[in-house]
Amino acid sequence: MTGSPTLERVLRDDLCAGCGLCAAVSDGGIVMTVERPGYNRPRITGEVSEAAEAVIAQSCPGSMMAPWRDDLPPSPYWGPSEAILTGHACDEAVRYAGSSGGALTALLLFALESGMVDRIVQINADPEFPTRNRVVISRTADEVIAAAGSRYAASSPLASIIEELEKGGRFAVVGKPCDISALRQLARSDPRVDAHVPLKLSFFCGGIPSHAGADRILAEMGLEDTPLAEFRYRGNGWPGLAVARTVDGRSAQMSYARSWGDHLSKEVQFRCKICPDAVGGAADIACADAWYGGESGYPQFKEQDGRSLIMVRSTLARTFLDKAVAAGRMRVKTLAEEEIILMQPAQARRKRLVKARFAAMRLAGRRPPVARGLLIDEASRLARLGEKLRNFAGTFRRMISTTP
């Protein structure tokens, strides 16, 4: 076949997450490109086989999401859990470098030192364009720590996943929830995934901003169109500052509340706004900011020692985490599930409104991703009628205004 009907529909309906899986399985028939205002998008450049199309239809998170496992009691908001914890890296340098408590970094370091994996597929800043991302393969502790900290820009960690599987060995993958969903779905048709990727880690995702988000930050800093030596979105503290350093030695910084709240969040792609699993429910372990709530219960963003929320989603993952704790890599304590909504209210709100947003898409002639097993109906019942109606109307207006 010459194209991919699934990919064409996903792009038409503005449902691409930019994960890169389609490019990986297409044997060169699809490549990832950057399209305005700065999202990673696939482009069909050659033949796409029927076998590749079948994998794309089953795995693309714009087409179908991986269901949550059903052997653990799942929460409509937070997904399945073997354990719900808060904690942080014991190494203070790792805790400081991470966006919250350094939990993901500490787990990756332990996975390497214990021999569970020999390398890690993750995202780091592109040295040529520091506001953008690139896929890196980390084999040492220094390389893992260098990639610590959130990267609020487009990334395609699965674009080379077939190449990594062909290399053999055992490796971990760190990705957005949609990336891990795609990887889980790929495992259904490619047994090498579970044979070679024993650890699939994710995080609670607020959505992927375009490159225009970082451009807005730089403009406010007075560094627009200035060559950069470094750009950090977060980290080096909790929540950490957005920090830009120029080639000529200047620097500027901005608070997380301002960089995310006033700039980056305004540039989040549409697919993220209707995401039925932004909490990494398909991952082995998903981490997030364990924000401290103020009197209103809404998270407070003042600088303090980092603390991670840690969702452990299988018995095997719990064994791995317990070993990391015993080895002195992490310190954890149990958290009651009802506390999560105080730390992550925006995630709860998005999930309970997914059904209303999906309904608006269908009415406008768009097809939302298949999301069986993600408790969308159960989450919707937790929403007030008024907020569902407002979100239905808002999504419908957007669909009509952007009709292809």
KAJO-V168687 format. One record per pair of residues at least 6 apart in sequence whose C-alpha atoms are under 8 Angstrom apart, sorted by the first residue. I is the first residue (numbers start at 1). GAP is how many residues later the second one is. D is the distance in whole Angstrom. If there is no record, write none. Layout:
# KAJO-V168687
i->I gap->GAP d->D
i->I gap->GAP d->D
This chain:
# KAJO-V168687
i->1 gap->46 d->6
i->1 gap->47 d->6
i->1 gap->48 d->6
i->1 gap->49 d->6
i->2 gap->44 d->7
i->2 gap->45 d->5
i->2 gap->46 d->6
i->2 gap->47 d->8
i->3 gap->41 d->7
i->3 gap->43 d->8
i->3 gap->44 d->6
i->3 gap->45 d->6
i->4 gap->40 d->8
i->4 gap->44 d->6
i->4 gap->49 d->6
i->5 gap->48 d->8
i->6 gap->47 d->7
i->6 gap->50 d->7
i->6 gap->51 d->6
i->6 gap->57 d->7
i->7 gap->49 d->8
i->7 gap->50 d->8
i->10 gap->6 d->6
i->10 gap->52 d->6
i->10 gap->53 d->7
i->12 gap->392 d->7
i->13 gap->353 d->6
i->13 gap->354 d->7
i->14 gap->256 d->7
i->14 gap->257 d->7
i->15 gap->47 d->5
i->15 gap->48 d->8
i->15 gap->255 d->7
i->15 gap->256 d->5
i->15 gap->353 d->8
i->15 gap->354 d->8
i->16 gap->25 d->7
i->16 gap->45 d->7
i->16 gap->46 d->5
i->16 gap->255 d->6
i->17 gap->23 d->8
i->17 gap->44 d->7
i->17 gap->45 d->6
i->17 gap->161 d->7
i->17 gap->254 d->6
i->17 gap->255 d->7
i->18 gap->21 d->7
i->18 gap->22 d->5
i->18 gap->23 d->5
i->18 gap->24 d->7
i->18 gap->136 d->7
i->18 gap->137 d->7
i->18 gap->138 d->6
i->19 gap->21 d->8
i->19 gap->136 d->7
i->19 gap->137 d->4
i->19 gap->138 d->6
i->19 gap->139 d->6
i->19 gap->140 d->7
i->19 gap->159 d->7
i->19 gap->160 d->6
i->19 gap->163 d->8
i->20 gap->12 d->7
i->20 gap->21 d->8
i->20 gap->22 d->7
i->20 gap->136 d->5
i->20 gap->137 d->7
i->20 gap->138 d->5
i->20 gap->139 d->4
i->20 gap->140 d->8
i->21 gap->35 d->8
i->21 gap->38 d->8
i->21 gap->39 d->7
i->21 gap->135 d->8
i->21 gap->137 d->5
i->21 gap->138 d->5
i->21 gap->139 d->8
i->21 gap->140 d->7
i->21 gap->161 d->7
i->22 gap->8 d->7
i->22 gap->20 d->7
i->22 gap->30 d->8
i->22 gap->34 d->6
i->22 gap->38 d->7
i->22 gap->137 d->7
i->23 gap->6 d->7
i->23 gap->7 d->5
i->23 gap->8 d->5
i->23 gap->9 d->7
i->23 gap->19 d->7
i->23 gap->136 d->6
i->23 gap->137 d->8
i->24 gap->6 d->8
i->24 gap->134 d->7
i->24 gap->135 d->5
i->24 gap->136 d->5
i->24 gap->137 d->6
i->24 gap->138 d->6
i->24 gap->139 d->8
i->25 gap->27 d->6
i->25 gap->30 d->8
i->25 gap->31 d->8
i->25 gap->137 d->7
i->26 gap->22 d->6
i->26 gap->23 d->7
i->26 gap->26 d->6
i->26 gap->27 d->8
i->27 gap->21 d->8
i->28 gap->17 d->8
i->28 gap->18 d->7
i->29 gap->15 d->6
i->29 gap->16 d->5
i->29 gap->17 d->4
i->29 gap->18 d->5
i->29 gap->19 d->5
i->30 gap->12 d->6
i->30 gap->13 d->5
i->30 gap->14 d->4
i->30 gap->15 d->6
i->30 gap->16 d->7
i->30 gap->18 d->8
i->31 gap->11 d->6
i->31 gap->12 d->5
i->31 gap->13 d->7
i->31 gap->14 d->7
i->32 gap->8 d->6
i->32 gap->9 d->6
i->32 gap->10 d->4
i->32 gap->11 d->6
i->32 gap->127 d->8
i->33 gap->7 d->6
i->33 gap->8 d->5
i->33 gap->9 d->6
i->33 gap->10 d->7
i->34 gap->6 d->5
i->34 gap->7 d->6
i->35 gap->6 d->7
i->37 gap->173 d->6
i->37 gap->174 d->6
i->37 gap->175 d->6
i->38 gap->116 d->7
i->38 gap->172 d->4
i->38 gap->173 d->4
i->38 gap->174 d->6
i->39 gap->115 d->6
i->39 gap->170 d->8
i->39 gap->171 d->5
i->39 gap->172 d->7
i->39 gap->230 d->8
i->40 gap->114 d->6
i->40 gap->115 d->7
i->40 gap->116 d->7
i->55 gap->131 d->7
i->55 gap->134 d->7
i->57 gap->6 d->6
i->57 gap->7 d->7
i->58 gap->6 d->6
i->58 gap->127 d->7
i->58 gap->128 d->8
i->59 gap->6 d->7
i->59 gap->7 d->8
i->59 gap->122 d->8
i->59 gap->123 d->5
i->59 gap->124 d->7
i->59 gap->125 d->8
i->59 gap->126 d->5
i->59 gap->127 d->6
i->60 gap->122 d->6
i->61 gap->117 d->6
i->61 gap->118 d->8
i->61 gap->120 d->7
i->61 gap->121 d->6
i->61 gap->308 d->7
i->62 gap->209 d->7
i->62 gap->306 d->8
i->62 gap->307 d->5
i->63 gap->305 d->7
i->63 gap->306 d->4
i->63 gap->307 d->6
i->64 gap->305 d->5
i->64 gap->306 d->4
i->64 gap->307 d->6
i->65 gap->113 d->8
i->65 gap->116 d->6
i->65 gap->117 d->7
i->65 gap->120 d->8
i->65 gap->304 d->7
i->65 gap->305 d->6
i->65 gap->306 d->5
i->65 gap->307 d->8
i->66 gap->115 d->5
i->66 gap->116 d->7
i->66 gap->118 d->6
i->66 gap->119 d->6
i->66 gap->216 d->7
i->66 gap->305 d->7
i->66 gap->306 d->8
i->67 gap->215 d->7
i->67 gap->304 d->7
i->67 gap->305 d->6
i->67 gap->306 d->5
i->67 gap->307 d->6
i->68 gap->6 d->8
i->68 gap->11 d->7
i->68 gap->12 d->7
i->68 gap->213 d->6
i->68 gap->214 d->6
i->68 gap->305 d->6
i->68 gap->306 d->6
i->69 gap->11 d->7
i->69 gap->213 d->8
i->70 gap->10 d->8
i->72 gap->8 d->6
i->72 gap->9 d->6
i->72 gap->10 d->7
i->72 gap->242 d->8
i->73 gap->7 d->6
i->73 gap->8 d->7
i->74 gap->6 d->4
i->74 gap->7 d->7
i->75 gap->300 d->8
i->76 gap->275 d->8
i->76 gap->298 d->7
i->76 gap->299 d->5
i->76 gap->300 d->7
i->76 gap->302 d->6
i->76 gap->303 d->5
i->77 gap->270 d->8
i->77 gap->271 d->6
i->77 gap->274 d->6
i->77 gap->275 d->8
i->77 gap->302 d->6
i->78 gap->201 d->6
i->78 gap->203 d->7
i->79 gap->200 d->7
i->79 gap->202 d->5
i->79 gap->295 d->8
i->80 gap->201 d->7
i->80 gap->233 d->6
i->81 gap->230 d->6
i->81 gap->231 d->5
i->81 gap->232 d->4
i->81 gap->233 d->7
i->82 gap->229 d->8
i->82 gap->230 d->5
i->82 gap->231 d->5
i->82 gap->232 d->5
i->82 gap->233 d->6
i->82 gap->236 d->7
i->83 gap->228 d->6
i->83 gap->229 d->5
i->83 gap->230 d->7
i->83 gap->235 d->7
i->83 gap->251 d->8
i->84 gap->225 d->8
i->84 gap->226 d->6
i->84 gap->227 d->5
i->84 gap->228 d->6
i->84 gap->250 d->6
i->84 gap->251 d->6
i->84 gap->252 d->7
i->84 gap->253 d->7
i->85 gap->224 d->6
i->85 gap->225 d->5
i->85 gap->226 d->7
i->85 gap->227 d->8
i->85 gap->247 d->6
i->85 gap->248 d->5
i->85 gap->249 d->4
i->85 gap->250 d->5
i->86 gap->204 d->7
i->86 gap->221 d->7
i->86 gap->222 d->5
i->86 gap->223 d->5
i->86 gap->224 d->6
i->86 gap->246 d->6
i->86 gap->247 d->6
i->86 gap->248 d->6
i->86 gap->249 d->6
i->87 gap->14 d->7
i->87 gap->16 d->7
i->87 gap->220 d->6
i->87 gap->221 d->5
i->87 gap->222 d->7
i->87 gap->223 d->7
i->87 gap->243 d->7
i->87 gap->244 d->5
i->87 gap->245 d->4
i->87 gap->246 d->6
i->88 gap->7 d->6
i->88 gap->12 d->8
i->88 gap->13 d->4
i->88 gap->14 d->6
i->88 gap->15 d->5
i->88 gap->218 d->7
i->88 gap->219 d->5
i->88 gap->220 d->6
i->88 gap->242 d->6
i->88 gap->243 d->6
i->88 gap->244 d->7
i->89 gap->6 d->5
i->89 gap->12 d->6
i->89 gap->13 d->5
i->89 gap->14 d->5
i->89 gap->16 d->8
i->89 gap->17 d->6
i->89 gap->240 d->6
i->89 gap->241 d->4
i->89 gap->242 d->6
i->90 gap->238 d->7
i->90 gap->239 d->5
i->90 gap->240 d->5
i->90 gap->241 d->6
i->91 gap->238 d->7
i->91 gap->239 d->8
i->94 gap->8 d->6
i->94 gap->11 d->7
i->94 gap->12 d->7
i->94 gap->51 d->7
i->95 gap->6 d->5
i->95 gap->7 d->4
i->95 gap->8 d->8
i->95 gap->211 d->6
i->96 gap->6 d->7
i->96 gap->139 d->7
i->96 gap->140 d->5
i->96 gap->141 d->5
i->96 gap->142 d->7
i->96 gap->209 d->8
i->96 gap->210 d->7
i->97 gap->48 d->7
i->97 gap->51 d->6
i->97 gap->52 d->6
i->97 gap->138 d->5
i->97 gap->139 d->4
i->97 gap->140 d->7
i->98 gap->7 d->7
i->98 gap->50 d->5
i->98 gap->51 d->5
i->98 gap->52 d->8
i->98 gap->137 d->5
i->98 gap->138 d->7
i->98 gap->139 d->7
i->98 gap->140 d->8
i->98 gap->208 d->8
i->99 gap->49 d->7
i->99 gap->50 d->5
i->99 gap->51 d->6
i->99 gap->135 d->6
i->99 gap->136 d->4
i->99 gap->137 d->7
i->99 gap->138 d->7
i->99 gap->139 d->6
i->99 gap->140 d->6
i->99 gap->141 d->7
i->99 gap->190 d->8
i->99 gap->207 d->7
i->100 gap->135 d->7
i->100 gap->137 d->8
i->100 gap->138 d->5
i->100 gap->139 d->6
i->100 gap->188 d->7
i->100 gap->189 d->6
i->100 gap->190 d->8
i->100 gap->206 d->5
i->100 gap->207 d->5
i->100 gap->208 d->5
i->101 gap->137 d->8
i->101 gap->188 d->8
i->101 gap->204 d->7
i->101 gap->205 d->4
i->101 gap->206 d->4
i->101 gap->207 d->5
i->102 gap->46 d->8
i->102 gap->204 d->7
i->102 gap->205 d->8
i->102 gap->206 d->7
i->103 gap->184 d->7
i->103 gap->205 d->6
i->103 gap->207 d->8
i->103 gap->227 d->7
i->104 gap->97 d->8
i->104 gap->183 d->7
i->105 gap->39 d->7
i->105 gap->40 d->7
i->105 gap->43 d->6
i->106 gap->223 d->6
i->106 gap->224 d->7
i->107 gap->214 d->7
i->107 gap->217 d->7
i->107 gap->222 d->8
i->108 gap->12 d->8
i->108 gap->36 d->7
i->108 gap->64 d->8
i->109 gap->32 d->6
i->109 gap->35 d->7
i->110 gap->214 d->6
i->110 gap->219 d->7
i->111 gap->6 d->6
i->112 gap->6 d->6
i->112 gap->7 d->7
i->112 gap->27 d->8
i->112 gap->28 d->8
i->112 gap->29 d->8
i->116 gap->54 d->7
i->116 gap->82 d->8
i->117 gap->52 d->8
i->117 gap->53 d->5
i->117 gap->54 d->5
i->117 gap->55 d->6
i->117 gap->81 d->8
i->118 gap->21 d->6
i->118 gap->51 d->7
i->118 gap->52 d->6
i->118 gap->53 d->6
i->119 gap->18 d->6
i->119 gap->19 d->6
i->119 gap->20 d->5
i->119 gap->21 d->8
i->119 gap->51 d->7
i->119 gap->52 d->5
i->119 gap->53 d->7
i->120 gap->17 d->5
i->120 gap->18 d->5
i->120 gap->19 d->7
i->120 gap->51 d->5
i->120 gap->52 d->5
i->120 gap->53 d->6
i->120 gap->54 d->8
i->121 gap->14 d->7
i->121 gap->15 d->6
i->121 gap->16 d->5
i->121 gap->17 d->7
i->121 gap->36 d->7
i->121 gap->50 d->7
i->121 gap->51 d->6
i->121 gap->52 d->5
i->121 gap->53 d->6
i->122 gap->13 d->6
i->122 gap->14 d->6
i->122 gap->15 d->6
i->122 gap->16 d->7
i->122 gap->25 d->8
i->122 gap->35 d->7
i->122 gap->51 d->6
i->122 gap->52 d->5
i->122 gap->53 d->7
i->123 gap->10 d->6
i->123 gap->11 d->6
i->123 gap->12 d->5
i->123 gap->13 d->6
i->123 gap->24 d->7
i->123 gap->28 d->8
i->123 gap->32 d->7
i->123 gap->34 d->7
i->123 gap->51 d->8
i->123 gap->52 d->8
i->124 gap->9 d->6
i->124 gap->10 d->6
i->124 gap->11 d->6
i->124 gap->12 d->6
i->124 gap->22 d->8
i->124 gap->23 d->5
i->124 gap->24 d->8
i->124 gap->27 d->7
i->125 gap->6 d->7
i->125 gap->7 d->6
i->125 gap->8 d->5
i->125 gap->9 d->6
i->125 gap->22 d->8
i->125 gap->26 d->8
i->125 gap->106 d->8
i->126 gap->6 d->6
i->126 gap->7 d->5
i->126 gap->8 d->5
i->127 gap->102 d->7
i->127 gap->103 d->7
i->129 gap->99 d->7
i->130 gap->98 d->7
i->130 gap->99 d->7
i->130 gap->100 d->5
i->130 gap->101 d->5
i->130 gap->102 d->8
i->131 gap->22 d->7
i->131 gap->80 d->7
i->131 gap->83 d->6
i->131 gap->99 d->8
i->131 gap->100 d->6
i->131 gap->101 d->8
i->132 gap->21 d->6
i->132 gap->22 d->7
i->132 gap->79 d->7
i->133 gap->18 d->7
i->133 gap->20 d->7
i->133 gap->21 d->7
i->133 gap->22 d->6
i->134 gap->21 d->7
i->134 gap->22 d->8
i->135 gap->20 d->8
i->135 gap->21 d->7
i->135 gap->22 d->6
i->138 gap->6 d->6
i->148 gap->87 d->7
i->149 gap->83 d->8
i->149 gap->84 d->8
i->149 gap->85 d->6
i->149 gap->86 d->5
i->149 gap->87 d->8
i->150 gap->83 d->6
i->150 gap->84 d->6
i->150 gap->85 d->7
i->151 gap->81 d->8
i->151 gap->82 d->6
i->151 gap->83 d->8
i->152 gap->56 d->6
i->152 gap->57 d->6
i->152 gap->81 d->7
i->152 gap->112 d->8
i->153 gap->55 d->6
i->153 gap->56 d->6
i->153 gap->57 d->6
i->153 gap->58 d->6
i->153 gap->61 d->8
i->154 gap->54 d->6
i->154 gap->55 d->7
i->154 gap->56 d->6
i->154 gap->57 d->7
i->157 gap->18 d->7
i->157 gap->22 d->7
i->158 gap->21 d->7
i->158 gap->25 d->8
i->165 gap->27 d->7
i->165 gap->28 d->7
i->165 gap->31 d->7
i->168 gap->28 d->7
i->169 gap->27 d->6
i->170 gap->25 d->8
i->170 gap->26 d->5
i->170 gap->27 d->6
i->170 gap->28 d->7
i->171 gap->25 d->6
i->171 gap->26 d->5
i->171 gap->27 d->7
i->171 gap->28 d->7
i->172 gap->25 d->6
i->172 gap->26 d->7
i->172 gap->27 d->5
i->172 gap->28 d->6
i->172 gap->29 d->8
i->173 gap->24 d->7
i->173 gap->26 d->7
i->173 gap->27 d->5
i->173 gap->28 d->6
i->174 gap->6 d->8
i->174 gap->26 d->6
i->174 gap->27 d->5
i->174 gap->28 d->6
i->175 gap->25 d->8
i->175 gap->26 d->7
i->175 gap->27 d->5
i->175 gap->28 d->8
i->176 gap->26 d->6
i->176 gap->27 d->6
i->176 gap->28 d->8
i->176 gap->29 d->7
i->176 gap->104 d->7
i->177 gap->25 d->6
i->177 gap->26 d->7
i->177 gap->27 d->7
i->177 gap->28 d->7
i->177 gap->100 d->7
i->177 gap->101 d->6
i->177 gap->102 d->6
i->177 gap->103 d->4
i->177 gap->104 d->7
i->177 gap->105 d->7
i->177 gap->106 d->7
i->178 gap->99 d->8
i->178 gap->100 d->8
i->178 gap->102 d->8
i->180 gap->20 d->7
i->180 gap->21 d->8
i->180 gap->22 d->7
i->180 gap->100 d->7
i->180 gap->102 d->6
i->180 gap->103 d->6
i->181 gap->99 d->8
i->181 gap->101 d->6
i->181 gap->102 d->8
i->183 gap->10 d->8
i->184 gap->98 d->7
i->186 gap->7 d->7
i->187 gap->6 d->5
i->187 gap->7 d->6
i->199 gap->85 d->7
i->200 gap->83 d->5
i->200 gap->84 d->5
i->200 gap->85 d->7
i->201 gap->82 d->5
i->201 gap->83 d->6
i->201 gap->84 d->5
i->201 gap->85 d->6
i->202 gap->78 d->5
i->202 gap->81 d->6
i->202 gap->82 d->8
i->202 gap->83 d->7
i->202 gap->84 d->5
i->202 gap->85 d->7
i->203 gap->76 d->6
i->203 gap->77 d->6
i->203 gap->83 d->5
i->203 gap->84 d->5
i->203 gap->85 d->6
i->204 gap->74 d->6
i->204 gap->75 d->4
i->204 gap->76 d->6
i->204 gap->82 d->7
i->204 gap->83 d->6
i->204 gap->84 d->5
i->204 gap->143 d->8
i->205 gap->73 d->5
i->205 gap->74 d->6
i->205 gap->75 d->8
i->206 gap->66 d->8
i->206 gap->72 d->7
i->206 gap->141 d->8
i->207 gap->58 d->8
i->207 gap->61 d->6
i->207 gap->62 d->7
i->207 gap->65 d->5
i->207 gap->66 d->7
i->208 gap->59 d->8
i->208 gap->60 d->5
i->208 gap->61 d->6
i->208 gap->64 d->7
i->209 gap->55 d->6
i->209 gap->56 d->7
i->209 gap->57 d->8
i->209 gap->58 d->5
i->209 gap->59 d->4
i->209 gap->60 d->6
i->210 gap->54 d->8
i->210 gap->57 d->6
i->210 gap->58 d->6
i->210 gap->59 d->7
i->212 gap->55 d->7
i->213 gap->50 d->6
i->213 gap->51 d->5
i->213 gap->52 d->8
i->213 gap->53 d->7
i->213 gap->54 d->6
i->214 gap->49 d->8
i->214 gap->50 d->7
i->215 gap->9 d->7
i->216 gap->47 d->6
i->217 gap->42 d->6
i->217 gap->46 d->7
i->218 gap->6 d->5
i->218 gap->26 d->8
i->221 gap->31 d->6
i->221 gap->32 d->7
i->221 gap->33 d->8
i->226 gap->20 d->7
i->227 gap->19 d->6
i->227 gap->20 d->6
i->228 gap->16 d->7
i->228 gap->17 d->6
i->228 gap->18 d->4
i->228 gap->19 d->5
i->229 gap->15 d->8
i->229 gap->16 d->6
i->229 gap->17 d->5
i->229 gap->18 d->5
i->230 gap->13 d->8
i->230 gap->14 d->6
i->230 gap->15 d->5
i->230 gap->16 d->7
i->231 gap->11 d->7
i->231 gap->12 d->6
i->231 gap->13 d->5
i->231 gap->14 d->6
i->232 gap->9 d->8
i->232 gap->10 d->5
i->232 gap->11 d->5
i->232 gap->12 d->7
i->233 gap->8 d->7
i->233 gap->9 d->4
i->233 gap->10 d->7
i->234 gap->6 d->5
i->234 gap->7 d->5
i->234 gap->8 d->5
i->234 gap->9 d->8
i->234 gap->22 d->7
i->235 gap->6 d->7
i->237 gap->66 d->7
i->237 gap->67 d->7
i->237 gap->68 d->7
i->237 gap->69 d->7
i->238 gap->64 d->8
i->238 gap->65 d->5
i->238 gap->66 d->6
i->238 gap->67 d->6
i->238 gap->68 d->5
i->239 gap->17 d->6
i->239 gap->62 d->7
i->239 gap->63 d->7
i->239 gap->64 d->6
i->239 gap->65 d->8
i->239 gap->67 d->7
i->240 gap->15 d->7
i->240 gap->16 d->7
i->240 gap->63 d->7
i->241 gap->12 d->6
i->241 gap->13 d->6
i->241 gap->14 d->5
i->241 gap->15 d->6
i->242 gap->11 d->5
i->242 gap->12 d->5
i->242 gap->13 d->6
i->242 gap->14 d->7
i->242 gap->17 d->7
i->243 gap->8 d->7
i->243 gap->9 d->6
i->243 gap->10 d->4
i->243 gap->11 d->7
i->244 gap->7 d->5
i->244 gap->8 d->5
i->244 gap->9 d->6
i->245 gap->6 d->4
i->245 gap->7 d->7
i->256 gap->45 d->7
i->257 gap->44 d->7
i->272 gap->6 d->8
i->273 gap->77 d->7
i->274 gap->76 d->7
i->274 gap->80 d->6
i->274 gap->83 d->6
i->274 gap->84 d->7
i->275 gap->75 d->8
i->275 gap->76 d->8
i->275 gap->79 d->7
i->276 gap->75 d->6
i->276 gap->78 d->6
i->276 gap->95 d->7
i->276 gap->98 d->7
i->276 gap->100 d->7
i->277 gap->74 d->8
i->277 gap->97 d->7
i->278 gap->69 d->7
i->279 gap->7 d->7
i->279 gap->68 d->8
i->280 gap->6 d->6
i->281 gap->32 d->7
i->283 gap->30 d->7
i->284 gap->28 d->6
i->284 gap->29 d->5
i->284 gap->30 d->6
i->284 gap->33 d->6
i->285 gap->25 d->7
i->285 gap->26 d->6
i->285 gap->27 d->5
i->285 gap->28 d->6
i->285 gap->32 d->7
i->286 gap->24 d->6
i->286 gap->25 d->5
i->286 gap->26 d->7
i->286 gap->27 d->8
i->287 gap->21 d->6
i->287 gap->22 d->5
i->287 gap->23 d->5
i->287 gap->24 d->6
i->288 gap->20 d->6
i->288 gap->21 d->5
i->288 gap->22 d->7
i->289 gap->18 d->7
i->289 gap->19 d->5
i->289 gap->20 d->6
i->289 gap->54 d->7
i->289 gap->55 d->8
i->290 gap->17 d->6
i->290 gap->18 d->5
i->290 gap->19 d->5
i->290 gap->50 d->8
i->290 gap->53 d->6
i->290 gap->54 d->8
i->291 gap->8 d->5
i->291 gap->9 d->7
i->291 gap->10 d->8
i->291 gap->16 d->7
i->291 gap->51 d->8
i->291 gap->52 d->5
i->291 gap->53 d->7
i->292 gap->7 d->6
i->292 gap->8 d->6
i->292 gap->50 d->8
i->292 gap->51 d->6
i->293 gap->6 d->4
i->293 gap->7 d->6
i->293 gap->49 d->6
i->293 gap->50 d->6
i->294 gap->6 d->6
i->297 gap->45 d->5
i->297 gap->46 d->8
i->298 gap->44 d->6
i->298 gap->45 d->7
i->298 gap->47 d->7
i->299 gap->43 d->7
i->299 gap->44 d->6
i->299 gap->45 d->8
i->312 gap->6 d->6
i->324 gap->6 d->6
i->325 gap->6 d->6
i->325 gap->7 d->8
i->341 gap->7 d->7
i->349 gap->34 d->8
i->351 gap->25 d->7
i->351 gap->28 d->6
i->351 gap->29 d->8
i->352 gap->24 d->7
i->352 gap->27 d->4
i->352 gap->28 d->4
i->352 gap->29 d->7
i->352 gap->30 d->6
i->352 gap->31 d->6
i->353 gap->26 d->8
i->353 gap->27 d->6
i->353 gap->30 d->7
i->353 gap->34 d->8
i->353 gap->35 d->6
i->353 gap->38 d->7
i->354 gap->22 d->7
i->354 gap->26 d->7
i->355 gap->21 d->6
i->355 gap->22 d->7
i->355 gap->25 d->6
i->356 gap->24 d->8
i->356 gap->32 d->6
i->356 gap->33 d->7
i->356 gap->35 d->7
i->356 gap->36 d->5
i->357 gap->34 d->6
i->357 gap->35 d->5
i->357 gap->38 d->6
i->357 gap->39 d->8
i->358 gap->10 d->6
i->359 gap->33 d->7
i->360 gap->32 d->5
i->360 gap->33 d->7
i->360 gap->35 d->6
i->360 gap->36 d->5
i->360 gap->39 d->8
i->361 gap->6 d->7
i->361 gap->7 d->7
i->361 gap->34 d->7
i->361 gap->35 d->6
i->361 gap->38 d->7
i->362 gap->6 d->7
i->363 gap->33 d->8
i->364 gap->32 d->6
i->364 gap->35 d->6
i->364 gap->36 d->6
i->366 gap->33 d->8
